[in-house]
Amino acid sequence: MQQRLMFTIVSAQSGWQLYEGDQGRQWFATRGDAMETADLMAASLHAHHGIPTAVVMDMAGCESVMLMCHG
C-alpha cells in the first residue's frame, strides 16, 4: 500500500503556510487561498500520478483536522 502524501496548512505570521510533507512550500494571506491551492495540488498529484493525498489543517496544539482526501 502506498503511503499518503500530506499537505498541511498551518497558521503562520498573520497568514497561512502550506507544507508538502515536511517541506514548507508556499505562504498565503488567507486560509481560503491556502486550502484551494492545497486541494488543487493534492487532486492533481492523485489524478496524474496515482499518489494518495490528503489536506489537513494544523489546529495549533490540538489534533489536526483532515479537510480533503484524494485516493
Long-range contacts (C-beta under 8 A, 24 or more apart in sequence): 2-50, 2-51, 2-52, 3-52, 4-52, 4-53, 4-54, 4-69, 4-71, 5-42, 5-45, 5-51, 5-52, 5-53, 5-54, 6-53, 6-54, 6-55, 6-56, 7-38, 7-41, 7-42, 7-53, 7-54, 7-55, 7-56, 8-55, 8-56, 8-57, 8-58, 8-64, 9-34, 9-35, 9-38, 9-55, 9-56, 9-57, 9-58, 9-67, 10-58, 11-58, 11-60, 35-67, 38-67, 38-68, 39-67, 39-68, 42-68, 42-70, 43-68, 43-70, 45-70, 46-70, 46-71
